[in-house]
Amino acid sequence: MALQNEQDIHIIATLLKSIPLFETLSETDHAEIIKHITMDYLPAAYELFKEGEAGDKMYVIKSGIVRIYHAGETASFDQELAMLGDNDFFGEMALIDEAPRNASAKTVEPTQVFILKKEDFLKLISENPTMAEKISKEFLDRIKKNTRDKNV
Protein backbone atom coordinates (compact mmCIF):
# COMPACT_ATOMS: atom_id res chain seq x y z
CA MET A 1 0.00 0.00 0.00
CA ALA A 2 1.36 3.44 -0.95
CA LEU A 3 2.26 5.87 1.81
CA GLN A 4 -0.57 8.33 2.41
CA ASN A 5 -0.33 8.89 6.14
CA GLU A 6 1.56 12.14 6.91
CA GLN A 7 3.19 10.54 9.96
CA ASP A 8 4.58 7.68 7.84
CA ILE A 9 5.85 10.14 5.23
CA HIS A 10 7.60 12.15 7.96
CA ILE A 11 9.13 8.98 9.48
CA ILE A 12 10.53 7.75 6.17
CA ALA A 13 11.75 11.24 5.17
CA THR A 14 13.75 11.42 8.41
CA LEU A 15 15.09 7.88 7.99
CA LEU A 16 16.24 8.43 4.39
CA LYS A 17 18.70 11.00 5.75
CA SER A 18 20.36 8.26 7.83
CA ILE A 19 20.70 5.68 5.05
CA PRO A 20 24.17 6.03 3.49
CA LEU A 21 22.94 5.59 -0.09
CA PHE A 22 20.44 8.43 0.32
CA GLU A 23 21.95 10.75 2.94
CA THR A 24 23.55 13.15 0.42
CA LEU A 25 20.36 13.59 -1.58
CA SER A 26 18.23 16.71 -1.42
CA GLU A 27 14.81 16.92 0.22
CA THR A 28 13.32 17.03 -3.29
CA ASP A 29 15.11 13.76 -4.12
CA HIS A 30 13.86 12.23 -0.87
CA ALA A 31 10.31 13.31 -1.72
CA GLU A 32 10.61 11.56 -5.09
CA ILE A 33 11.85 8.36 -3.44
CA ILE A 34 9.00 8.47 -0.90
CA LYS A 35 6.46 8.45 -3.75
CA HIS A 36 7.73 4.95 -4.61
CA ILE A 37 7.81 3.52 -1.09
CA THR A 38 5.04 1.25 0.11
CA MET A 39 4.25 -0.19 3.53
CA ASP A 40 3.46 -3.79 4.34
CA TYR A 41 2.32 -5.63 7.46
CA LEU A 42 4.10 -8.95 7.99
CA PRO A 43 3.26 -11.70 10.49
CA ALA A 44 5.77 -13.21 12.90
CA ALA A 45 8.15 -15.79 11.35
CA TYR A 46 7.65 -14.32 7.85
CA GLU A 47 10.64 -14.95 5.60
CA LEU A 48 11.48 -11.77 3.68
CA PHE A 49 14.29 -13.40 1.71
CA LYS A 50 16.84 -16.21 1.77
CA GLU A 51 20.58 -16.01 1.45
CA GLY A 52 21.59 -16.49 -2.19
CA GLU A 53 18.38 -15.10 -3.68
CA ALA A 54 18.45 -12.14 -6.02
CA GLY A 55 17.78 -8.90 -4.15
CA ASP A 56 14.87 -6.83 -5.45
CA LYS A 57 13.85 -4.66 -2.46
CA MET A 58 15.19 -2.67 0.45
CA TYR A 59 13.37 -2.46 3.76
CA VAL A 60 12.99 0.04 6.59
CA ILE A 61 11.34 -1.25 9.77
CA LYS A 62 8.55 0.97 11.05
CA SER A 63 7.79 -1.34 13.97
CA GLY A 64 8.70 -4.88 14.88
CA ILE A 65 11.85 -7.01 14.81
CA VAL A 66 13.64 -8.66 11.89
CA ARG A 67 16.36 -11.26 12.34
CA ILE A 68 19.25 -11.27 9.84
CA TYR A 69 21.16 -14.57 9.77
CA HIS A 70 23.13 -17.17 7.85
CA ALA A 71 21.01 -20.31 7.64
CA GLY A 72 22.45 -23.50 9.10
CA GLU A 73 21.40 -27.07 8.33
CA THR A 74 18.64 -26.57 10.90
CA ALA A 75 17.37 -23.48 12.70
CA SER A 76 19.45 -24.39 15.75
CA PHE A 77 22.58 -24.06 13.60
CA ASP A 78 21.69 -20.63 12.17
CA GLN A 79 24.32 -17.93 12.69
CA GLU A 80 22.62 -14.77 13.86
CA LEU A 81 24.09 -11.61 12.35
CA ALA A 82 21.70 -8.95 13.65
CA MET A 83 18.38 -8.27 15.28
CA LEU A 84 16.92 -5.13 13.72
CA GLY A 85 14.10 -3.06 15.16
CA ASP A 86 12.21 0.17 14.70
CA ASN A 87 13.82 2.57 12.20
CA ASP A 88 16.53 0.09 11.14
CA PHE A 89 17.04 -0.58 7.44
CA PHE A 90 18.48 -3.43 5.42
CA GLY A 91 18.79 -4.67 1.86
CA GLU A 92 19.66 -1.28 0.38
CA MET A 93 22.60 -2.64 -1.61
CA ALA A 94 20.16 -4.84 -3.56
CA LEU A 95 18.87 -1.68 -5.23
CA ILE A 96 22.13 -1.11 -7.10
CA ASP A 97 24.11 -4.34 -6.87
CA GLU A 98 23.43 -7.56 -8.78
CA ALA A 99 25.07 -9.74 -6.12
CA PRO A 100 22.75 -12.26 -4.45
CA ARG A 101 21.56 -11.68 -0.88
CA ASN A 102 24.41 -12.43 1.54
CA ALA A 103 22.09 -13.39 4.42
CA SER A 104 18.51 -14.39 5.18
CA ALA A 105 15.88 -12.21 6.87
CA LYS A 106 12.83 -13.25 8.89
CA THR A 107 10.42 -11.38 11.14
CA VAL A 108 10.54 -12.26 14.83
CA GLU A 109 7.20 -10.66 15.65
CA PRO A 110 4.46 -8.93 13.64
CA THR A 111 6.31 -6.22 11.75
CA GLN A 112 5.50 -3.16 9.65
CA VAL A 113 8.04 -2.38 6.93
CA PHE A 114 8.51 0.37 4.39
CA ILE A 115 9.59 -1.16 1.07
CA LEU A 116 11.38 0.32 -1.93
CA LYS A 117 11.39 -2.03 -4.92
CA LYS A 118 14.43 -2.20 -7.17
CA GLU A 119 12.38 -1.66 -10.35
CA ASP A 120 10.90 1.56 -8.92
CA PHE A 121 14.30 2.73 -7.74
CA LEU A 122 15.94 2.09 -11.13
CA LYS A 123 13.16 3.94 -12.93
CA LEU A 124 13.54 6.83 -10.51
CA ILE A 125 17.29 7.22 -11.01
CA SER A 126 17.00 6.79 -14.78
CA GLU A 127 14.74 9.84 -14.77
CA ASN A 128 16.99 11.82 -12.42
CA PRO A 129 20.69 11.92 -13.47
CA THR A 130 21.74 14.09 -10.51
CA MET A 131 20.28 11.59 -8.06
CA ALA A 132 21.91 8.73 -9.98
CA GLU A 133 25.30 10.45 -9.80
CA LYS A 134 25.11 11.00 -6.03
CA ILE A 135 23.98 7.43 -5.38
CA SER A 136 26.68 6.00 -7.68
CA LYS A 137 29.35 7.96 -5.80
CA GLU A 138 28.10 6.67 -2.45
CA PHE A 139 27.96 3.10 -3.78
CA LEU A 140 31.56 3.32 -5.06
CA ASP A 141 32.72 4.80 -1.75
CA ARG A 142 31.11 1.89 0.12
CA ILE A 143 32.73 -0.69 -2.17
CA LYS A 144 36.14 0.93 -1.63
CA LYS A 145 35.63 0.97 2.14
CA ASN A 146 34.45 -2.67 2.20
CA THR A 147 37.47 -3.71 0.12
CA ARG A 148 39.84 -1.86 2.48
CA ASP A 149 38.15 -3.42 5.53
CA LYS A 150 38.54 -6.94 4.10
CA ASN A 151 42.25 -6.35 3.40
CA VAL A 152 43.02 -5.18 6.94
Buried (B, 14 or more C-beta within 10 A) or exposed (E): EEBEEEEBBEBBBEBBEEBBBBEEBEEEBBEBBBEBBBBBEBEEEBEBBEBEEEBBBBBBBBEBBBBBBEBEEEEEEBEEBEEBBEBBBBBBBBBBEEEEBEBBBBBBEBBBBBBBBBEBBEEBBEEBEEBBEBBEEBBEEBEEEEEEEEEE
